[in-house]
């Protein structure tokens, strides 16, 4: 037995009880009991229906005794054999005047032949959502669904924005929002951009502004469609009163969605929010109309980590760290894009006071003994290496865009403290740089260096192997002093960078191959330029504690080769060590090649920038291992091919880097990129092998031409298209898919600029896309006429099909097209916003 409920436009609740009857049953009785006296069961026989319909299905009439309904079914509903399912529907009506709140939590219990089913009716009358939070523009977009139950309301709707909440700071500036579309005469045409209306999932309703008032283009021309006024009690609050709704085909609307676009953030409140505490931007409002009273709705949007803290600090070792000891530090601040009411005073006149401190640093030896020492120095070096930049914040607040490195004459530095571990200086921008800031590049970046002077645990002991180091750095940024000389605004950030050397990684080197290599991929051949890498791990032949894992990350103009050609696939071979004139020599052991899938597995990132080798049990590493593999060159001009390897043994990590410079004489000079596609099941995320894709390039006539040969996805659902040029525009399309899967997938258009913009792991030469494949199943709907009340079987019926999430709510993110047919006539149905 299943039970559901829905409300009609008259405020009645229609209950549906689906139950089954088996052959041999008799005297079937349904009882339903309400837990409220604000509603009552209908006494009209026409409000009780059974589907499929049978004449004489009910004995007598429904019996209503207070809050209890009893219906006795005639035995003719019992099938002669097997089982028959029925749906019984009936109406519950308001017992008098009720509000929408009276509908919330209506409980009842239905019983059919001893089986009970409880039900609680909880309709959603009004709901609110954030649709955009733009940190670059410092604005927010919101929408409110009003009267979702479609109850006929013969009066105005009132929406109050915002309403105070004791638990959440209001970071929205509705006062400025109101001023942006009003003048002394009332509303201006600017309101058309800021406030919009539509049906819940329908088209935008048009209105026009005349003499300071708004009128529907399809509605009343004598009464204003809506008004917007300032609250008399709260100057930061506005009241939107929707007087009437428009008509469509002479049918009056009963529910609607209101959109509030480009509501400014309150810059002062955002600036003064405590560092790290502004986790959400929330908007509380009240919806009021007859029958519901004041219904509070809210929506919140998470704040990106950078904006929440308003400052970030990161560190990176130089490519030759063990030789030069250089650490490159980056500090960025003002992610909230506002420094106060007088930003020119803060940046040009007074300047920003900045203090950077390094250390103490931490050394841990092989026996886990910890020593703290100052290993870094920044005296003179910080100022000499300092680079200042300005950048826009990303719309979502998670990063920066369009950074500009300032020339030395675009800013001035006054040093107050210049010690070995501490430097304090004042930074001022020139008028030219300040103009860039005012134009939107408001995130201030500082890049500078520290130098590690030695790696010793104490001054009397030489550098020792088998140690790990953690290098620490703290920065403070302060501006705007008050009358007492105290800073009004202060920010602090800390960063740590660790390096570990345990002697496990040995003899790592790369060689640029002079000649291209040709790969046999089975269904096609391809030619690439490559770097061959060789490395040896576990040179001492120790027994490494599981799990053992190698992670190889690349930077520069290359990416890992993933191929079906066994001659160029990754190989791992056991080795033995000998010594020749004091130098260690490693030789491969005969029959010592490890088997992929049995002894180890290889996992590639979508960009092919990272390769992870996992040694599988029961194989145990007890000898030196030689690892050989290739990377594909995608750029030869002005680049180097860096390779960073991490060996993980149980809970320990060991790092080693290698970098080789490109040569203009090797494989010519070019810059190309690759497109990688990963095909997965949309529901499970499992890879889908055997799906065929091809790449197309747009020509000057905006037509699409095929490039190269189609490729099949491998066992990991992966296909790679190499050798794409940096100027054209490409797309990837699915040529043929798998049985029972949708095979109409087409990527968005892309260029190498998209690969550079969207990179997540430093590989700017690979564009990656994941294609989700939905399983296809037909939805069949059959309409059967059973009541014979003047309805012909050939009459047309309207069906509404919704896509819902796991909670039963309409999935507004679902947009797609499907074919359908009615009695053999085919067409296309479009799903929009679910």
Secondary structure, DSSP 8 states (H G I E B T S, - for coil): -EEEEEE-TTS-EEEEEEEEEETT----EEEEEES-SSEEE---GGG-EEES--TT-BSS--EEETTEEEEEB-GGGS-SSSEEEEEEEEEEEESS---GGGGTTEEEEEEETTEEEEEEE-----EEEEEEEETTTTEEEEEEEE-TT-----S-EEEEE----TTS---B-HHHHHHTTEETTEE-TTHHHHEEEE-TTS-EE-EEEETTEEEETTS-SSS-SEEEEE-SS-TT-EEEEE----EETTEE---EEEEEEEEEB-HHHHHHS-TTT--EEEEEEEEEETTTEEEEEEEEEE--HHHHHSEEEEEEE-TTHHHH-EEEEEEEE-TTS---S-HHIIIIIS-EEEEEEE--EEEEETT--EEEE--EE-TTHHHHH-EEEEEEE-TTSSSEEEEEE--GGGEEEEEEEE-SSEEEEEEEE-HHHHHHHHTT--EEEEEEEEEE----SSTTS---SSEEEEEEEEEEEEEEE-TTS-EEEEEEEEEEEEEEE-S-EEEEEEEE-SS-EEEE-SS-EEEE-EEEEEEEE-TT-----S-EEEEEEEEESEEE---S-GGGS-EEEEEEEEEETTEEEEEEEEEEE--BTTTEEEEE-TTS-EEEEEE-TT----SEEEEEEEEEE-B-SS-EEEEEEEEEETTEEEEEEEEEE--TTSS-S-BEEEEEEEEEETTT--B-TT-EEEEEEE-TTS-EEEEEEEEE--TTSEEEEEEEESSS-EEEEEEE--TTB----B---B-HHHHHHH-SSS-TTEEEEEEEE-B-----------S-SS--TTS--------B-TTS-B-TT--EEEEEEETTEEEEEEE---
